[in-house]
């Protein structure tokens, strides 16, 4: 079921879509527990209180530096403490990232179907680049992604559209021919800034209201509904 009525009273179609950019955490992979347990372990070692796993839904999405800043108690967010805990999180998460992280139900079937339709696919994440590539290679190895791009010094993080536009440019596909599927307002802002079609994933970390506020044009309850979006576009175009 589509939720077009929540976001916009009609779907205005101007072209066929040829490619999809996916966010990683909260969109393709349910990584919440591994991130939360890793960060909490670092906090506990420092004598700081941990946070409920569910609270991490609001902490994730804008890179590890912002994650650490949000979980540290006020008064303990100086540069030295931040860097210490970023380093601690990288080490801890490096050991445990695969303990519970798995593709969401329906994601393998979606990726199979997109591959069958010869839709080009890419991943864009604010997770650090090396982690992003490592995790995609380990947990999503069955599918071909043209580009897997994570946070790196030479590339501004989302919601800056630079990463999305880099992928489009390298793919030789116009930005307006991309669907962008993500679970956060950051993803929706990125898509709109890049001129891509922003689709919000309701199975992820943020709420429908947050996705709409970020500029989502459509909200999807299940991954396979993305296929219906492609089919709806083609029907309206035909």
BALOBA-1460 file (C-alpha; in Angstrom, 3 decimals):
// residues 238
<rec num="1" residu="x" x="0.000" y="0.000" z="0.000"/>
<rec num="2" residu="x" x="1.287" y="3.431" z="-0.939"/>
<rec num="3" residu="x" x="0.830" y="6.422" z="1.291"/>
<rec num="4" residu="x" x="0.793" y="9.080" z="-1.414"/>
<rec num="5" residu="x" x="-2.120" y="10.856" z="0.251"/>
<rec num="6" residu="x" x="-0.003" y="11.529" z="3.346"/>
<rec num="7" residu="x" x="2.748" y="13.221" z="1.394"/>
<rec num="8" residu="x" x="1.192" y="14.646" z="-1.739"/>
<rec num="9" residu="x" x="-2.338" y="14.527" z="-3.236"/>
<rec num="10" residu="x" x="-1.046" y="13.051" z="-6.517"/>
<rec num="11" residu="x" x="2.060" y="11.562" z="-8.048"/>
<rec num="12" residu="x" x="3.388" y="13.764" z="-10.813"/>
<rec num="13" residu="x" x="5.467" y="11.616" z="-13.137"/>
<rec num="14" residu="x" x="7.894" y="13.224" z="-15.530"/>
<rec num="15" residu="x" x="10.100" y="10.295" z="-16.544"/>
<rec num="16" residu="x" x="11.002" y="6.675" z="-16.040"/>
<rec num="17" residu="x" x="13.436" y="5.935" z="-13.256"/>
<rec num="18" residu="x" x="16.553" y="3.954" z="-14.068"/>
<rec num="19" residu="x" x="18.453" y="3.675" z="-10.786"/>
<rec num="20" residu="x" x="18.125" y="3.583" z="-6.995"/>
<rec num="21" residu="x" x="20.375" y="4.960" z="-4.281"/>
<rec num="22" residu="x" x="19.869" y="3.250" z="-0.934"/>
<rec num="23" residu="x" x="20.783" y="4.446" z="2.516"/>
<rec num="24" residu="x" x="22.365" y="1.621" z="4.537"/>
<rec num="25" residu="x" x="21.507" y="1.675" z="8.267"/>
<rec num="26" residu="x" x="17.764" y="1.620" z="8.795"/>
<rec num="27" residu="x" x="17.043" y="1.075" z="5.107"/>
<rec num="28" residu="x" x="18.865" y="-1.994" z="3.832"/>
<rec num="29" residu="x" x="20.190" y="-3.258" z="7.163"/>
<rec num="30" residu="x" x="18.764" y="-3.404" z="10.676"/>
<rec num="31" residu="x" x="21.932" y="-2.424" z="12.512"/>
<rec num="32" residu="x" x="20.401" y="-0.634" z="15.479"/>
<rec num="33" residu="x" x="21.286" y="-3.175" z="18.172"/>
<rec num="34" residu="x" x="24.929" y="-3.567" z="17.181"/>
<rec num="35" residu="x" x="25.433" y="0.196" z="17.051"/>
<rec num="36" residu="x" x="23.679" y="0.733" z="20.383"/>
<rec num="37" residu="x" x="25.446" y="-2.086" z="22.228"/>
<rec num="38" residu="x" x="28.843" y="-0.973" z="20.898"/>
<rec num="39" residu="x" x="28.344" y="2.669" z="21.858"/>
<rec num="40" residu="x" x="26.895" y="1.783" z="25.250"/>
<rec num="41" residu="x" x="29.903" y="-0.420" z="25.994"/>
<rec num="42" residu="x" x="32.196" y="2.529" z="25.344"/>
<rec num="43" residu="x" x="30.090" y="4.809" z="27.550"/>
<rec num="44" residu="x" x="30.016" y="2.311" z="30.406"/>
<rec num="45" residu="x" x="33.799" y="1.903" z="30.332"/>
<rec num="46" residu="x" x="34.076" y="5.658" z="30.801"/>
<rec num="47" residu="x" x="31.615" y="5.686" z="33.686"/>
<rec num="48" residu="x" x="28.851" y="7.347" z="31.666"/>
<rec num="49" residu="x" x="25.250" y="6.086" z="31.617"/>
<rec num="50" residu="x" x="24.139" y="3.980" z="28.639"/>
<rec num="51" residu="x" x="21.020" y="4.700" z="26.584"/>
<rec num="52" residu="x" x="18.098" y="2.422" z="25.715"/>
<rec num="53" residu="x" x="18.557" y="0.757" z="22.340"/>
<rec num="54" residu="x" x="15.424" y="2.472" z="21.020"/>
<rec num="55" residu="x" x="16.913" y="5.899" z="21.782"/>
<rec num="56" residu="x" x="19.592" y="5.276" z="19.189"/>
<rec num="57" residu="x" x="16.965" y="5.695" z="16.479"/>
<rec num="58" residu="x" x="17.313" y="9.413" z="17.095"/>
<rec num="59" residu="x" x="21.095" y="9.385" z="17.438"/>
<rec num="60" residu="x" x="22.009" y="7.638" z="14.171"/>
<rec num="61" residu="x" x="22.167" y="9.118" z="10.699"/>
<rec num="62" residu="x" x="24.592" y="12.025" z="10.728"/>
<rec num="63" residu="x" x="27.907" y="10.277" z="11.151"/>
<rec num="64" residu="x" x="29.883" y="8.911" z="14.061"/>
<rec num="65" residu="x" x="30.945" y="12.320" z="15.375"/>
<rec num="66" residu="x" x="27.345" y="13.443" z="15.818"/>
<rec num="67" residu="x" x="26.404" y="10.073" z="17.291"/>
<rec num="68" residu="x" x="29.087" y="10.363" z="19.979"/>
<rec num="69" residu="x" x="28.191" y="13.987" z="20.715"/>
<rec num="70" residu="x" x="24.544" y="13.051" z="21.251"/>
<rec num="71" residu="x" x="25.180" y="10.137" z="23.607"/>
<rec num="72" residu="x" x="27.746" y="11.851" z="25.851"/>
<rec num="73" residu="x" x="26.372" y="13.689" z="28.888"/>
<rec num="74" residu="x" x="26.274" y="17.466" z="28.681"/>
<rec num="75" residu="x" x="29.450" y="18.893" z="30.115"/>
<rec num="76" residu="x" x="31.513" y="16.033" z="28.664"/>
<rec num="77" residu="x" x="31.480" y="17.005" z="24.998"/>
<rec num="78" residu="x" x="34.825" y="18.756" z="24.730"/>
<rec num="79" residu="x" x="36.999" y="17.898" z="21.736"/>
<rec num="80" residu="x" x="39.300" y="15.572" z="23.659"/>
<rec num="81" residu="x" x="36.438" y="13.535" z="25.136"/>
<rec num="82" residu="x" x="34.659" y="13.416" z="21.796"/>
<rec num="83" residu="x" x="37.731" y="12.117" z="19.997"/>
<rec num="84" residu="x" x="38.430" y="9.554" z="22.709"/>
<rec num="85" residu="x" x="34.921" y="8.151" z="22.384"/>
<rec num="86" residu="x" x="34.903" y="8.247" z="18.597"/>
<rec num="87" residu="x" x="38.059" y="6.127" z="18.684"/>
<rec num="88" residu="x" x="36.519" y="3.826" z="21.271"/>
<rec num="89" residu="x" x="33.366" y="3.417" z="19.195"/>
<rec num="90" residu="x" x="35.321" y="2.614" z="16.044"/>
<rec num="91" residu="x" x="37.244" y="-0.077" z="17.894"/>
<rec num="92" residu="x" x="34.217" y="-1.564" z="19.647"/>
<rec num="93" residu="x" x="31.944" y="-1.467" z="16.612"/>
<rec num="94" residu="x" x="34.722" y="-2.945" z="14.521"/>
<rec num="95" residu="x" x="34.495" y="-6.055" z="16.702"/>
<rec num="96" residu="x" x="30.722" y="-6.381" z="16.946"/>
<rec num="97" residu="x" x="29.109" y="-4.905" z="13.835"/>
<rec num="98" residu="x" x="28.030" y="-8.332" z="12.528"/>
<rec num="99" residu="x" x="26.613" y="-9.830" z="15.730"/>
<rec num="100" residu="x" x="22.980" y="-8.929" z="15.039"/>
<rec num="101" residu="x" x="22.960" y="-6.805" z="11.881"/>
<rec num="102" residu="x" x="20.943" y="-8.336" z="9.046"/>
<rec num="103" residu="x" x="19.004" y="-7.175" z="5.979"/>
<rec num="104" residu="x" x="15.436" y="-6.212" z="6.815"/>
<rec num="105" residu="x" x="12.721" y="-8.683" z="5.808"/>
<rec num="106" residu="x" x="11.870" y="-8.082" z="2.170"/>
<rec num="107" residu="x" x="15.200" y="-6.468" z="1.278"/>
<rec num="108" residu="x" x="16.704" y="-9.593" z="-0.360"/>
<rec num="109" residu="x" x="13.559" y="-10.031" z="-2.448"/>
<rec num="110" residu="x" x="13.612" y="-6.352" z="-3.430"/>
<rec num="111" residu="x" x="17.255" y="-6.483" z="-4.485"/>
<rec num="112" residu="x" x="16.631" y="-9.686" z="-6.442"/>
<rec num="113" residu="x" x="13.729" y="-8.092" z="-8.280"/>
<rec num="114" residu="x" x="15.606" y="-4.876" z="-9.067"/>
<rec num="115" residu="x" x="18.539" y="-6.915" z="-10.334"/>
<rec num="116" residu="x" x="16.178" y="-8.918" z="-12.567"/>
<rec num="117" residu="x" x="14.769" y="-5.655" z="-13.943"/>
<rec num="118" residu="x" x="18.330" y="-4.402" z="-14.579"/>
<rec num="119" residu="x" x="17.805" y="-1.383" z="-12.336"/>
<rec num="120" residu="x" x="21.151" y="0.153" z="-11.374"/>
<rec num="121" residu="x" x="21.788" y="0.272" z="-7.614"/>
<rec num="122" residu="x" x="24.137" y="2.141" z="-5.279"/>
<rec num="123" residu="x" x="24.596" y="2.704" z="-1.529"/>
<rec num="124" residu="x" x="25.236" y="6.071" z="0.125"/>
<rec num="125" residu="x" x="25.796" y="6.183" z="3.885"/>
<rec num="126" residu="x" x="27.060" y="8.541" z="6.557"/>
<rec num="127" residu="x" x="28.755" y="5.529" z="8.159"/>
<rec num="128" residu="x" x="32.510" y="5.710" z="7.671"/>
<rec num="129" residu="x" x="33.543" y="4.635" z="4.178"/>
<rec num="130" residu="x" x="35.665" y="1.616" z="5.128"/>
<rec num="131" residu="x" x="32.933" y="0.255" z="7.410"/>
<rec num="132" residu="x" x="30.298" y="0.863" z="4.754"/>
<rec num="133" residu="x" x="32.214" y="-1.073" z="2.106"/>
<rec num="134" residu="x" x="33.109" y="-3.868" z="4.521"/>
<rec num="135" residu="x" x="29.538" y="-4.336" z="5.716"/>
<rec num="136" residu="x" x="28.020" y="-4.250" z="2.236"/>
<rec num="137" residu="x" x="30.616" y="-6.763" z="1.018"/>
<rec num="138" residu="x" x="29.820" y="-9.107" z="3.920"/>
<rec num="139" residu="x" x="26.044" y="-8.848" z="4.234"/>
<rec num="140" residu="x" x="24.906" y="-7.808" z="0.754"/>
<rec num="141" residu="x" x="27.446" y="-9.675" z="-1.349"/>
<rec num="142" residu="x" x="24.770" y="-11.429" z="-3.407"/>
<rec num="143" residu="x" x="23.868" y="-8.208" z="-5.209"/>
<rec num="144" residu="x" x="25.748" y="-5.845" z="-7.473"/>
<rec num="145" residu="x" x="25.952" y="-2.206" z="-6.412"/>
<rec num="146" residu="x" x="27.618" y="0.101" z="-8.906"/>
<rec num="147" residu="x" x="28.955" y="2.297" z="-6.126"/>
<rec num="148" residu="x" x="29.179" y="1.988" z="-2.345"/>
<rec num="149" residu="x" x="29.993" y="5.345" z="-0.776"/>
<rec num="150" residu="x" x="30.443" y="6.162" z="2.899"/>
<rec num="151" residu="x" x="31.696" y="9.115" z="4.937"/>
<rec num="152" residu="x" x="35.170" y="10.298" z="3.950"/>
<rec num="153" residu="x" x="37.217" y="13.430" z="4.364"/>
<rec num="154" residu="x" x="37.024" y="14.466" z="0.715"/>
<rec num="155" residu="x" x="33.225" y="14.222" z="0.491"/>
<rec num="156" residu="x" x="30.661" y="16.215" z="2.494"/>
<rec num="157" residu="x" x="28.236" y="14.072" z="4.453"/>
<rec num="158" residu="x" x="24.503" y="13.882" z="3.837"/>
<rec num="159" residu="x" x="22.327" y="15.957" z="3.654"/>
<rec num="160" residu="x" x="24.843" y="17.608" z="1.358"/>
<rec num="161" residu="x" x="23.978" y="16.167" z="-2.078"/>
<rec num="162" residu="x" x="27.626" y="15.772" z="-3.144"/>
<rec num="163" residu="x" x="27.711" y="11.995" z="-2.604"/>
<rec num="164" residu="x" x="24.450" y="11.395" z="-4.437"/>
<rec num="165" residu="x" x="25.547" y="13.593" z="-7.342"/>
<rec num="166" residu="x" x="28.927" y="11.853" z="-7.449"/>
<rec num="167" residu="x" x="27.161" y="8.508" z="-7.854"/>
<rec num="168" residu="x" x="24.887" y="9.905" z="-10.555"/>
<rec num="169" residu="x" x="27.801" y="11.412" z="-12.433"/>
<rec num="170" residu="x" x="29.850" y="8.228" z="-12.343"/>
<rec num="171" residu="x" x="26.822" y="6.177" z="-13.375"/>
<rec num="172" residu="x" x="26.125" y="8.318" z="-16.415"/>
<rec num="173" residu="x" x="22.490" y="8.586" z="-15.306"/>
<rec num="174" residu="x" x="20.810" y="11.919" z="-14.698"/>
<rec num="175" residu="x" x="20.005" y="12.694" z="-11.072"/>
<rec num="176" residu="x" x="16.311" y="13.110" z="-11.896"/>
<rec num="177" residu="x" x="16.250" y="9.485" z="-13.061"/>
<rec num="178" residu="x" x="17.166" y="8.193" z="-9.594"/>
<rec num="179" residu="x" x="14.846" y="7.043" z="-6.854"/>
<rec num="180" residu="x" x="16.388" y="7.567" z="-3.431"/>
<rec num="181" residu="x" x="15.254" y="5.247" z="-0.635"/>
<rec num="182" residu="x" x="16.127" y="6.157" z="2.941"/>
<rec num="183" residu="x" x="14.725" y="6.055" z="6.455"/>
<rec num="184" residu="x" x="15.582" y="9.528" z="7.756"/>
<rec num="185" residu="x" x="14.901" y="13.197" z="7.169"/>
<rec num="186" residu="x" x="18.590" y="13.474" z="6.291"/>
<rec num="187" residu="x" x="18.072" y="11.075" z="3.382"/>
<rec num="188" residu="x" x="14.996" y="12.923" z="2.182"/>
<rec num="189" residu="x" x="16.824" y="16.266" z="2.246"/>
<rec num="190" residu="x" x="19.742" y="14.707" z="0.388"/>
<rec num="191" residu="x" x="17.474" y="13.350" z="-2.324"/>
<rec num="192" residu="x" x="15.628" y="16.617" z="-2.823"/>
<rec num="193" residu="x" x="18.843" y="18.645" z="-2.896"/>
<rec num="194" residu="x" x="20.247" y="16.265" z="-5.518"/>
<rec num="195" residu="x" x="17.105" y="16.447" z="-7.649"/>
<rec num="196" residu="x" x="16.216" y="12.789" z="-6.988"/>
<rec num="197" residu="x" x="12.860" y="11.281" z="-6.013"/>
<rec num="198" residu="x" x="12.763" y="10.845" z="-2.191"/>
<rec num="199" residu="x" x="11.033" y="7.686" z="-0.933"/>
<rec num="200" residu="x" x="10.801" y="7.168" z="2.822"/>
<rec num="201" residu="x" x="11.273" y="3.731" z="4.418"/>
<rec num="202" residu="x" x="8.863" y="3.342" z="7.336"/>
<rec num="203" residu="x" x="10.553" y="0.148" z="8.568"/>
<rec num="204" residu="x" x="13.665" y="2.110" z="9.545"/>
<rec num="205" residu="x" x="14.707" y="4.354" z="12.388"/>
<rec num="206" residu="x" x="12.557" y="7.485" z="11.956"/>
<rec num="207" residu="x" x="8.854" y="8.234" z="11.920"/>
<rec num="208" residu="x" x="6.541" y="9.180" z="9.080"/>
<rec num="209" residu="x" x="6.371" y="12.753" z="10.390"/>
<rec num="210" residu="x" x="10.158" y="13.060" z="10.350"/>
<rec num="211" residu="x" x="10.341" y="11.694" z="6.814"/>
<rec num="212" residu="x" x="7.632" y="14.060" z="5.596"/>
<rec num="213" residu="x" x="9.361" y="16.995" z="7.273"/>
<rec num="214" residu="x" x="12.510" y="16.058" z="5.377"/>
<rec num="215" residu="x" x="10.654" y="16.161" z="2.075"/>
<rec num="216" residu="x" x="9.561" y="12.576" z="1.359"/>
<rec num="217" residu="x" x="7.338" y="12.337" z="-1.711"/>
<rec num="218" residu="x" x="6.103" y="8.858" z="-0.813"/>
<rec num="219" residu="x" x="6.247" y="6.605" z="2.243"/>
<rec num="220" residu="x" x="6.683" y="2.861" z="1.892"/>
<rec num="221" residu="x" x="5.619" y="0.381" z="4.554"/>
<rec num="222" residu="x" x="7.526" y="-2.581" z="3.104"/>
<rec num="223" residu="x" x="10.599" y="-2.850" z="0.855"/>
<rec num="224" residu="x" x="8.778" y="-4.550" z="-2.018"/>
<rec num="225" residu="x" x="6.527" y="-1.518" z="-2.374"/>
<rec num="226" residu="x" x="9.442" y="0.142" z="-4.142"/>
<rec num="227" residu="x" x="8.707" y="-2.199" z="-7.055"/>
<rec num="228" residu="x" x="5.136" y="-0.956" z="-7.125"/>
<rec num="229" residu="x" x="6.504" y="2.564" z="-7.390"/>
<rec num="230" residu="x" x="8.479" y="1.607" z="-10.501"/>
<rec num="231" residu="x" x="5.396" y="-0.089" z="-11.937"/>
<rec num="232" residu="x" x="3.157" y="2.865" z="-11.125"/>
<rec num="233" residu="x" x="5.582" y="5.191" z="-12.871"/>
<rec num="234" residu="x" x="5.587" y="2.980" z="-15.947"/>
<rec num="235" residu="x" x="1.800" y="2.709" z="-16.010"/>
<rec num="236" residu="x" x="1.347" y="6.462" z="-15.760"/>
<rec num="237" residu="x" x="3.983" y="7.024" z="-18.408"/>
<rec num="238" residu="x" x="2.330" y="4.489" z="-20.699"/>
